Amino acid sequence: MKLPRDLLLHPIRLRIVQALAGRPMTPRHIKEKLHDVPQASLYRHLSQLLAGGLIQVVDQQPVRGTVERTYALVEEAVSLGEDDLDGADAEDPSRPANSTSGPTGSATARCRCG
């Protein structure tokens, strides 16, 4: 399982978290805010955030033979501190910040979600 830092430092997942800041949303509403993200990618990233404990299902409603879930942030799980960011590359969190390719220095991404 990925660490919360690794989940949050992905650009699409960070945008999903930012969209959910302040109010629960269904995937349809998230898709309206992130119109450039393909639907399959959105569901994959929601699944990863859910498995990582960063979001939770707060409601389920039957819609046309399926179940539409409403997601909300797990507020205490979506904050990153300096320790989480040390050694992470903002472009690729799986690569150390001192890597010879890509940006150097420590990551500066912050999630201020609430």
Backbone bond lengths (Angstrom), bond angles and torsions (degrees), N, CA, C in turn:
res aa  C-N    CA-C-N  psi(-1)  N-CA   C-N-CA  omega(-1)  CA-C   N-CA-C  phi
1 M - - - 1.451 - - 1.524 109.00 -
2 K 1.326 115.15 141.73 1.456 120.47 -179.82 1.520 110.84 -75.96
3 L 1.321 114.88 150.52 1.457 120.99 174.31 1.523 109.64 -73.13
4 P 1.356 117.68 153.00 1.471 119.70 176.89 1.529 111.96 -52.70
5 R 1.337 117.44 -39.07 1.466 120.68 179.12 1.526 110.32 -57.88
6 D 1.323 116.56 -46.66 1.462 120.40 -178.31 1.524 111.47 -65.86
7 L 1.324 116.50 -36.23 1.465 119.86 177.79 1.520 111.35 -67.47
8 L 1.334 116.86 -43.44 1.468 120.44 -175.71 1.519 113.52 -75.58
9 L 1.304 118.05 -25.88 1.461 119.23 -177.03 1.521 113.47 -81.91
10 H 1.322 117.95 0.12 1.466 120.21 173.29 1.529 107.64 -81.16
11 P 1.328 118.61 131.41 1.478 120.12 -172.92 1.524 114.75 -58.76
12 I 1.317 118.56 -39.95 1.469 119.14 -178.94 1.522 110.37 -72.00
13 R 1.324 117.28 -42.54 1.468 119.22 179.28 1.526 111.02 -64.97
14 L 1.316 117.48 -37.15 1.465 120.21 176.57 1.529 110.42 -62.86
15 R 1.314 117.44 -40.09 1.473 120.77 178.04 1.529 111.27 -65.62
16 I 1.338 117.01 -37.27 1.466 120.53 176.85 1.527 109.65 -63.25
17 V 1.322 116.56 -46.17 1.463 121.19 178.81 1.528 110.18 -60.48
18 Q 1.315 117.32 -42.85 1.462 120.45 178.89 1.532 110.57 -63.97
19 A 1.330 117.32 -38.47 1.465 120.56 178.37 1.525 111.18 -64.92
20 L 1.331 116.79 -35.19 1.462 121.07 -179.08 1.525 113.19 -81.25
21 A 1.319 117.41 -10.87 1.465 120.29 -179.43 1.527 109.24 -62.77
22 G 1.308 115.64 121.76 1.456 119.98 175.64 1.509 115.46 99.60
23 R 1.358 117.69 -25.31 1.460 117.36 179.78 1.520 111.48 -161.38
24 P 1.327 116.58 144.01 1.459 120.52 175.75 1.530 110.29 -67.73
25 M 1.319 115.70 150.75 1.461 120.52 -178.56 1.523 110.80 -146.05
26 T 1.318 115.32 153.70 1.457 121.66 172.02 1.535 108.35 -86.33
27 P 1.325 117.46 161.87 1.464 118.73 175.99 1.535 112.78 -56.29
28 R 1.315 116.73 -34.32 1.468 119.91 178.76 1.529 110.75 -62.08
29 H 1.333 117.00 -42.92 1.469 120.39 179.12 1.528 111.57 -70.03
30 I 1.319 116.60 -37.41 1.470 119.69 176.34 1.523 109.49 -63.44
31 K 1.332 116.89 -42.07 1.463 121.83 179.55 1.528 110.94 -61.18
32 E 1.324 117.94 -36.33 1.467 121.22 177.19 1.524 111.15 -63.13
33 K 1.330 117.31 -35.70 1.468 120.93 178.30 1.527 111.91 -78.12
34 L 1.324 116.62 -33.89 1.469 122.11 -177.49 1.524 109.09 -112.48
35 H 1.315 116.56 57.90 1.460 122.71 -172.57 1.520 114.10 -60.03
36 D 1.334 118.36 -20.58 1.466 120.86 -178.91 1.534 112.76 -86.82
37 V 1.337 118.04 -5.91 1.461 121.62 -179.81 1.528 108.50 -91.51
38 P 1.325 117.95 123.86 1.471 119.91 178.28 1.532 110.93 -59.38
39 Q 1.320 115.81 146.26 1.459 120.72 -175.92 1.532 111.95 -58.48
40 A 1.329 117.28 -42.63 1.472 119.89 179.83 1.529 110.91 -62.03
41 S 1.326 117.21 -39.65 1.467 120.98 177.75 1.519 110.75 -65.45
42 L 1.323 116.65 -41.25 1.459 121.00 179.40 1.525 110.27 -58.72
43 Y 1.342 117.20 -48.26 1.454 120.39 -179.32 1.532 111.52 -65.22
44 R 1.316 117.74 -37.15 1.467 121.09 178.38 1.539 110.04 -63.54
45 H 1.330 116.63 -44.69 1.463 120.17 -178.94 1.535 111.10 -70.40
46 L 1.322 117.97 -36.94 1.467 120.29 174.92 1.527 110.15 -60.65
47 S 1.320 116.32 -42.10 1.458 121.07 178.87 1.525 111.50 -61.53
48 Q 1.321 116.75 -41.56 1.460 121.03 179.20 1.531 111.22 -67.29
49 L 1.324 117.04 -41.61 1.469 120.64 177.93 1.527 110.87 -65.23
50 L 1.329 116.85 -38.00 1.461 121.62 178.06 1.529 110.38 -66.28
51 A 1.323 117.02 -46.83 1.465 121.31 179.23 1.528 111.40 -63.29
52 G 1.320 117.00 -32.32 1.458 121.69 179.69 1.518 114.01 -81.97
53 G 1.334 117.38 -3.43 1.457 120.79 177.40 1.520 114.91 79.18
54 L 1.337 117.21 14.70 1.467 119.85 -179.05 1.525 112.39 -88.54
55 I 1.342 116.03 -23.79 1.459 120.83 174.17 1.519 107.41 -129.91
56 Q 1.325 114.72 164.03 1.460 119.95 178.24 1.525 109.51 -140.32
57 V 1.322 116.10 157.33 1.461 121.71 175.43 1.528 106.70 -85.50
58 V 1.331 116.45 122.88 1.461 120.71 -178.63 1.528 112.94 -109.29
59 D 1.338 116.18 -10.56 1.462 120.10 178.37 1.517 108.89 -161.55
60 Q 1.340 115.51 151.72 1.462 121.86 175.25 1.519 107.81 -138.42
61 Q 1.326 116.17 131.49 1.458 121.49 179.97 1.520 109.24 -130.28
62 P 1.342 117.76 135.12 1.470 119.04 174.80 1.530 110.20 -69.25
63 V 1.331 115.32 130.18 1.468 121.37 179.14 1.518 108.22 -138.03
64 R 1.321 117.81 113.85 1.467 124.02 176.34 1.529 113.42 45.90
65 G 1.304 117.43 52.14 1.448 121.56 174.94 1.520 115.75 82.01
66 T 1.306 117.58 4.38 1.463 121.18 176.90 1.529 108.80 -132.79
67 V 1.286 117.41 -179.67 1.460 121.29 179.86 1.526 108.50 -114.94
68 E 1.325 116.10 122.77 1.462 121.27 176.22 1.523 108.34 -94.27
69 R 1.321 115.13 123.70 1.457 120.92 -179.16 1.521 110.40 -96.45
70 T 1.314 115.45 148.40 1.460 122.45 172.66 1.517 106.76 -111.25
71 Y 1.322 115.48 127.32 1.466 121.99 -176.66 1.528 110.30 -106.31
72 A 1.328 114.87 148.96 1.468 121.86 174.78 1.516 107.74 -139.86
73 L 1.319 114.98 155.87 1.457 120.27 177.17 1.519 110.75 -70.63
74 V 1.313 115.99 147.80 1.456 122.36 165.86 1.524 102.77 -94.58
75 E 1.332 116.13 95.46 1.466 122.90 -168.32 1.533 113.62 -50.30
76 E 1.323 117.32 -45.79 1.462 119.30 -176.69 1.523 112.74 -70.77
77 A 1.314 117.71 -14.24 1.467 120.57 -177.43 1.527 113.50 -93.02
78 V 1.324 118.36 -13.61 1.465 119.74 -172.60 1.516 114.62 -104.34
79 S 1.306 117.47 20.89 1.463 118.83 176.22 1.521 109.69 -104.40
80 L 1.306 115.59 143.28 1.460 122.27 178.41 1.517 109.12 -117.36
81 G 1.307 116.09 132.90 1.453 121.17 175.11 1.513 110.34 -104.35
82 E 1.314 115.93 178.34 1.469 121.15 179.52 1.524 111.45 -58.40
83 D 1.347 117.14 -39.41 1.459 120.25 179.85 1.521 111.34 -61.19
84 D 1.350 116.95 -36.06 1.461 120.65 179.34 1.518 111.47 -67.76
85 L 1.325 116.52 -31.68 1.461 120.82 -174.00 1.524 113.37 -91.61
86 D 1.324 118.13 -18.88 1.461 120.38 179.43 1.517 109.97 -59.92
87 G 1.296 115.17 128.51 1.455 120.70 177.07 1.508 114.63 82.38
88 A 1.323 118.71 1.69 1.463 121.12 179.16 1.517 109.63 -99.52
89 D 1.297 116.02 139.85 1.460 122.79 176.38 1.525 107.57 -92.04
90 A 1.314 118.66 128.53 1.457 122.25 -177.12 1.519 112.20 -61.36
91 E 1.315 118.33 -31.02 1.461 121.30 -179.93 1.519 111.71 -80.43
92 D 1.320 117.41 -35.86 1.456 122.28 -177.08 1.516 108.54 -145.51
93 P 1.352 117.76 97.14 1.450 120.03 -174.91 1.528 114.04 -63.21
94 S 1.321 117.86 -15.31 1.460 119.73 179.27 1.524 111.67 -82.88
95 R 1.344 117.07 -11.14 1.458 121.57 -179.41 1.527 109.36 -103.22
96 P 1.333 118.14 133.92 1.476 119.57 178.18 1.528 111.61 -59.31
97 A 1.316 116.24 149.31 1.466 121.57 -177.34 1.516 112.45 -63.08
98 N 1.311 119.09 -26.49 1.456 121.12 -178.34 1.516 112.81 -90.17
99 S 1.312 117.60 17.29 1.459 122.24 178.80 1.522 110.02 -61.41
100 T 1.337 116.88 150.70 1.460 119.58 -178.11 1.517 112.58 -78.68
101 S 1.319 118.94 -17.84 1.458 119.64 177.86 1.519 109.64 -106.60
102 G 1.299 116.71 142.61 1.459 121.34 178.52 1.513 111.72 84.77
103 P 1.329 116.41 -171.24 1.458 121.69 -177.62 1.526 111.21 -62.98
104 T 1.323 115.16 150.48 1.459 120.02 176.65 1.505 109.60 -115.43
105 G 1.321 115.93 169.50 1.462 120.33 -177.85 1.507 109.95 92.79
106 S 1.319 116.18 176.08 1.464 119.51 -177.00 1.531 110.37 -83.01
107 A 1.297 115.81 156.95 1.461 121.54 -179.60 1.513 110.19 -67.41
108 T 1.325 115.93 148.37 1.449 120.11 -179.97 1.505 112.30 -120.19
109 A 1.334 118.13 4.78 1.457 120.79 -178.83 1.525 110.35 -64.87
110 R 1.287 116.93 137.09 1.459 122.38 177.18 1.520 109.12 -134.25
111 C 1.295 116.00 141.30 1.452 120.73 173.67 1.516 107.81 -109.78
112 R 1.284 116.41 110.80 1.467 120.92 177.19 1.519 106.29 -106.53
113 C 1.292 114.70 85.12 1.460 121.44 -170.34 1.516 111.85 -108.18
114 G 1.253 117.48 61.77 1.444 118.28 173.75 1.467 116.05 120.44
